Amino acid sequence: MSHHDVDAEAEMNRLLATGGVPPEEEDPFQFSDTRLPPEQIVMLLQPHMTERRLRRIRAVVAERTRTVVPVVEGLVNTGNVSAVMRSAEALGYQDVHVVEGDNERYKHSQRTAGGAEQWLDLWRWDDPASWAAHMRERGYRLVATHLHADTVPIRELDFTEPTALVFGNEEEGVSEAMMDEVDTACVVPLPGFTESFNVSVAAAVALYHAQQDRLDRQGDHADLSDAEQMRLVARFCLRSVTEPGRIIERKLEG
């Protein structure tokens, strides 16, 4: 394996590891033997952030949704994964799932996620079947973006329904294994001579469409409950302060 390949694999692992751990996998509010409510965490950390920073966190969280979930499958280019994350975060999506597939090597790109990964909940899966079972159990419709299957135009989908939107490999698209799992496939119609978008562009266009569809149908893209928003504000505060655990434990002891 060349030095280039090692760097690419390390970058992909770093990219996927530095995101927020999904809330089902750990309890970020546990400090020593004490579990704090998110409101108390915000109160304890507020003096260590600017008022502008906290306002920004609250404003960003108020625009978040988990109803539509971007999913990337089998991507090998770190730049494309970064670009999808950046688009997802900018458009208000909180969860991003990565189904790794059978990739043996990654390709490095200078494009970065611009820090977007630290504000997302990143879920990492080894195969389409385990990912699909998880999503179905939670009531999601599974939709693949695809060029060469029986598809419906993306505008025919109602994105107010819980939907996982899958984007495939840069060269081969969504795998056959993933196609066996999804409920339907959609396509972004292209009226020009160009027959397909780069995967990162396709994801940005599709996610923007889903956002606009939700706005048109229900007037809002965001739909986290007050309790969900408070938990996310607390988690973002924890990510915004240096050594938050030390600060909180010191204040609890005092």
C-alpha positions as CSV (number, residue, x, y, z in Angstrom):
1,M,0.0,0.0,0.0
2,S,1.4,3.4,-0.9
3,H,1.9,6.3,1.4
4,H,-0.9,8.1,-0.5
5,D,-3.3,5.2,0.3
6,V,-2.4,5.2,4.0
7,D,-3.0,9.0,4.2
8,A,-6.4,8.7,2.5
9,E,-7.6,5.9,4.8
10,A,-6.4,7.8,7.8
11,E,-8.2,10.9,6.6
12,M,-11.4,9.0,6.1
13,N,-11.2,7.5,9.6
14,R,-10.5,10.9,11.0
15,L,-13.4,12.5,9.2
16,L,-15.8,9.9,10.4
17,A,-14.4,9.7,13.9
18,T,-14.4,13.4,14.7
19,G,-18.1,13.9,14.2
20,G,-20.6,13.9,17.1
21,V,-21.2,10.4,18.4
22,P,-24.8,9.5,17.8
23,P,-26.8,10.0,21.0
24,E,-27.8,6.3,21.2
25,E,-24.2,5.3,21.5
26,E,-23.1,7.4,24.5
27,D,-24.4,9.7,27.2
28,P,-22.6,13.1,26.8
29,F,-24.3,14.4,30.0
30,Q,-22.7,11.9,32.4
31,F,-19.9,13.4,34.6
32,S,-18.3,11.1,37.1
33,D,-21.3,9.6,39.0
34,T,-23.7,12.4,38.1
35,R,-26.0,12.8,35.1
36,L,-26.9,16.4,34.5
37,P,-29.9,17.7,32.7
38,P,-29.0,19.6,29.5
39,E,-30.4,22.8,30.9
40,Q,-27.8,22.7,33.7
41,I,-25.0,21.9,31.3
42,V,-25.8,25.0,29.3
43,M,-26.0,27.1,32.5
44,L,-22.6,25.9,33.7
45,L,-20.9,26.4,30.4
46,Q,-22.6,29.7,29.4
47,P,-19.9,31.9,31.3
48,H,-17.2,30.3,29.1
49,M,-18.8,31.3,25.8
50,T,-19.7,34.6,24.3
51,E,-23.4,35.6,24.3
52,R,-23.1,35.7,20.5
53,R,-21.8,32.1,20.3
54,L,-24.7,30.8,22.5
55,R,-27.3,32.7,20.4
56,R,-25.8,31.2,17.2
57,I,-25.9,27.7,18.7
58,R,-29.6,28.1,19.6
59,A,-30.4,29.6,16.1
60,V,-28.7,26.7,14.3
61,V,-30.4,24.0,16.5
62,A,-33.8,25.7,15.8
63,E,-33.3,24.9,12.1
64,R,-32.4,21.2,12.5
65,T,-34.3,18.1,11.4
66,R,-33.8,14.4,11.7
67,T,-36.8,13.5,9.6
68,V,-34.7,13.4,6.4
69,V,-31.4,11.6,6.7
70,P,-28.6,11.8,4.1
71,V,-26.8,8.5,3.5
72,V,-23.6,7.9,1.6
73,E,-22.7,4.4,0.5
74,G,-19.4,3.1,-0.8
75,L,-17.8,6.5,-1.3
76,V,-14.0,6.3,-1.6
77,N,-13.1,9.9,-2.1
78,T,-12.6,11.7,1.1
79,G,-13.4,15.0,-0.6
80,N,-16.8,13.8,-1.7
81,V,-17.7,12.6,1.8
82,S,-16.6,15.9,3.2
83,A,-18.7,17.8,0.6
84,V,-21.9,15.8,1.4
85,M,-21.3,16.5,5.1
86,R,-20.8,20.2,4.4
87,S,-24.0,20.4,2.4
88,A,-26.0,18.4,4.9
89,E,-24.9,20.6,7.9
90,A,-25.5,23.8,6.0
91,L,-29.0,22.8,5.0
92,G,-30.1,21.8,8.5
93,Y,-29.8,18.0,8.5
94,Q,-28.5,16.6,11.8
95,D,-27.8,13.0,11.0
96,V,-25.5,11.6,8.3
97,H,-25.1,7.9,7.8
98,V,-22.1,6.3,6.1
99,V,-22.4,2.8,4.8
100,E,-18.9,1.7,3.9
101,G,-19.4,-1.3,1.7
102,D,-16.5,-3.3,0.3
103,N,-14.0,-0.5,-0.3
104,E,-10.4,-1.7,-0.1
105,R,-8.8,1.7,-0.6
106,Y,-9.7,5.4,-0.3
107,K,-8.6,8.3,-2.4
108,H,-7.6,11.5,-0.7
109,S,-8.8,14.9,-1.7
110,Q,-7.8,18.4,-0.6
111,R,-11.5,19.3,-0.1
112,T,-12.5,19.3,3.6
113,A,-15.7,19.3,5.5
114,G,-14.9,22.8,6.8
115,G,-15.5,21.6,10.3
116,A,-19.1,20.5,9.5
117,E,-18.5,17.0,10.8
118,Q,-18.2,18.2,14.4
119,W,-21.8,19.5,14.3
120,L,-23.3,16.4,12.8
121,D,-24.2,13.0,14.3
122,L,-22.3,10.5,12.1
123,W,-23.4,6.9,11.9
124,R,-21.1,4.4,10.5
125,W,-22.2,1.0,9.1
126,D,-20.4,-2.0,7.6
127,D,-23.2,-3.1,5.2
128,P,-26.5,-2.0,3.7
129,A,-28.5,-4.8,5.5
130,S,-27.7,-3.7,9.0
131,W,-28.2,-0.1,8.2
132,A,-31.5,-0.7,6.5
133,A,-32.8,-2.8,9.5
134,H,-31.9,0.0,11.8
135,M,-33.7,2.7,9.7
136,R,-36.8,0.6,9.1
137,E,-37.2,-0.1,12.8
138,R,-37.3,3.7,13.3
139,G,-40.0,4.2,10.6
140,Y,-37.9,5.6,7.8
141,R,-38.7,5.2,4.1
142,L,-35.5,4.1,2.3
143,V,-34.9,5.9,-1.0
144,A,-31.9,5.5,-3.3
145,T,-30.8,8.1,-5.9
146,H,-30.1,6.2,-9.0
147,L,-29.7,6.7,-12.8
148,H,-30.3,3.3,-14.2
149,A,-33.2,1.7,-12.3
150,D,-36.9,2.2,-12.2
151,T,-37.0,5.6,-10.7
152,V,-39.4,8.4,-9.9
153,P,-38.5,12.1,-10.3
154,I,-37.4,13.4,-6.9
155,R,-40.2,16.0,-7.0
156,E,-42.8,13.2,-6.7
157,L,-41.6,12.3,-3.2
158,D,-43.1,13.8,0.0
159,F,-40.1,14.7,2.2
160,T,-42.3,15.4,5.2
161,E,-42.3,11.7,5.7
162,P,-39.3,10.2,7.5
163,T,-36.9,9.5,4.6
164,A,-33.3,8.2,4.3
165,L,-31.9,9.4,1.0
166,V,-29.0,7.3,-0.2
167,F,-26.2,8.5,-2.5
168,G,-23.9,5.9,-4.0
169,N,-20.3,5.3,-5.1
170,E,-18.6,7.9,-7.3
171,E,-18.3,5.5,-10.3
172,E,-20.8,2.7,-9.8
173,G,-23.6,4.4,-7.9
174,V,-25.7,2.7,-5.3
175,S,-24.7,-1.0,-4.9
176,E,-27.0,-3.9,-5.8
177,A,-27.0,-4.9,-2.1
178,M,-28.4,-1.4,-1.2
179,M,-30.9,-1.5,-4.1
180,D,-32.2,-4.8,-2.6
181,E,-32.9,-2.9,0.7
182,V,-34.5,0.3,-0.4
183,D,-38.2,1.0,-0.9
184,T,-37.8,3.1,-4.0
185,A,-35.4,5.0,-6.2
186,C,-35.5,8.5,-7.4
187,V,-33.6,10.7,-9.9
188,V,-32.9,14.4,-10.1
189,P,-34.1,15.2,-13.7
190,L,-31.5,16.8,-15.9
191,P,-32.9,18.7,-18.9
192,G,-29.4,19.4,-20.3
193,F,-26.9,17.2,-22.2
194,T,-25.1,16.3,-19.0
195,E,-26.4,12.9,-17.9
196,S,-25.2,13.0,-14.3
197,F,-23.9,15.1,-11.5
198,N,-20.8,14.5,-9.4
199,V,-22.0,12.7,-6.3
200,S,-21.3,15.7,-4.0
201,V,-23.2,18.0,-6.4
202,A,-26.1,15.5,-6.7
203,A,-26.3,15.3,-2.9
204,A,-26.4,19.1,-2.5
205,V,-29.1,19.4,-5.2
206,A,-31.2,16.6,-3.7
207,L,-30.9,17.8,-0.1
208,Y,-31.8,21.3,-1.1
209,H,-34.8,20.0,-3.0
210,A,-35.9,18.0,0.1
211,Q,-35.6,21.1,2.2
212,Q,-37.7,23.2,-0.2
213,D,-40.3,20.4,-0.5
214,R,-40.6,20.4,3.3
215,L,-41.0,24.2,3.4
216,D,-43.6,24.1,0.6
217,R,-45.7,21.4,2.2
218,Q,-45.6,22.3,5.9
219,G,-43.9,25.7,6.2
220,D,-41.0,24.4,8.1
221,H,-37.9,22.4,7.5
222,A,-36.9,22.1,11.1
223,D,-39.0,19.9,13.4
224,L,-37.0,19.0,16.6
225,S,-39.1,19.1,19.7
226,D,-38.2,21.6,22.5
227,A,-36.6,18.7,24.5
228,E,-34.6,17.5,21.5
229,Q,-33.4,21.1,20.8
230,M,-32.3,21.6,24.4
231,R,-30.3,18.3,24.3
232,L,-28.6,19.4,21.1
233,V,-27.9,22.9,22.4
234,A,-26.2,21.3,25.4
235,R,-24.2,19.0,23.2
236,F,-23.1,21.8,21.0
237,C,-22.1,23.8,24.0
238,L,-19.9,20.9,25.1
239,R,-18.2,21.0,21.7
240,S,-17.7,24.7,21.9
241,V,-15.7,25.0,25.1
242,T,-12.2,23.8,25.8
243,E,-12.2,20.9,28.4
244,P,-15.9,21.2,29.2
245,G,-15.7,18.1,31.4
246,R,-13.1,19.6,33.7
247,I,-15.0,22.9,33.9
248,I,-18.3,21.1,34.9
249,E,-16.7,18.8,37.4
250,R,-14.9,21.6,39.0
251,K,-18.1,23.6,39.4
252,L,-20.0,20.6,40.7
253,E,-17.3,20.0,43.4
254,G,-17.4,23.7,44.3
